[in-house]
C-alpha cells in the first residue's frame, strides 16, 4: 500500500457562483509541505487558494467569489494521514 501524505489542516471554502448565485461548500485538505497554510489567514494569503479550481455544480460556470473560509478539525484517525 502506498504512503499517504501527512495533513496539517483542513478547511471548508464557501463560494458563490457569479452566474447563478448558487452557494457551494468544498473541503480542502492541506498536506504537510513547506509553507503549508495552517490558519484561515495563512490560507487566504497563500498561493494554494489561487490554484484551487472552481466550477459551479449548477451551471458549470467557472467564476465564483469566496465568501467564507472555516478551519475544520482533523478527525483523530486522519490527524496524521489523508
Steps between C-alpha positions, in 0.01 A plus 500: 500500500633848412587768748242764583594866536494643851231765541557818700160664450154466348280791390153550360472763228164665438468646151223671305466454123512826303248366249217326689590628851499144641688461829736203512729349763815303429749338732874554457762278665844656544797260488807555715724691260728799529295816567175301524218721631373392843271794586221672311714813460790295364271323252343823373845651446652186347553402138313176573164673496574648157567154356170347613263436209142632512209371297138560600313174554182662371602685183868396452608866500866531604500837677400530863554716806649364820255605772627308805778271618481281808771283652374149570639255754691201372334176613717300741554217252601753234712725719811356338385349172261597221 
